[in-house]
Amino acid sequence: MKKWINIFLGSLLVTLLLIGCTKQSTPTSESSSAVLETPVVTTAQETTATPEPQPIYAGQIKEGTYAINVLSSSSMFRVVDAQLIVADGAMTCIMTMSGKGYGKLYMGTGAEALADTEDHTIPSVINTEGAVTFEVPVEALDMDIDCAAWSIRKESWYDRVLVFQSALIPKEAIISE
């Protein structure tokens, strides 16, 4: 008799667990319609988009050297330090890379790099700490700039998009128009 009670209770427990799982995983039409009928309320802040920063050109920044951030479209191309140099109406940036996998850069796309000559590429330079650096021209800050990176290991160009950010530049260094 005890054996039959244990079998019955075990079966009942398994049945209840299966019923409980099916009810949770299968939504009823009543619960799904309740979700659909819930109004979405947005605040004024959510509907007002933050304006995109406007590009800043060399003529809009006082001459000097500034620490900046550089965003990359690829986590495989990570800039750990960037120094923006503004001089003689032009901007360049010395970018220190996180690794040593890239041997040269081309300011443009990989397809453009293949069609161009080697003398238009930017070679890597090893700094005093042993890190790979590149000194690149900067057309403007806060603007997408195409850049192709040559992988030493793969011997291939990889397209990247860089954004040289102006956020760290002191406000007094920006020349208002």
Buried (B, 14 or more C-beta within 10 A) or exposed (E): EEEEEEEEEEEEEEEEEEEEEEEEEEEEEEEEEEEEEEEEEEEEEEEEEEEEEEBBBBEBBEEEEBEBEBEBBEEBBEBEBBBBBBEEEEBBBBBBBBEEBBBBBBBBBBEBBEEEEEEEBBEBEEEEEEBBBBBBEBBBBBBEBBBBBBBBEEEEBBBBBBBBBBEEBEEEBBEEE
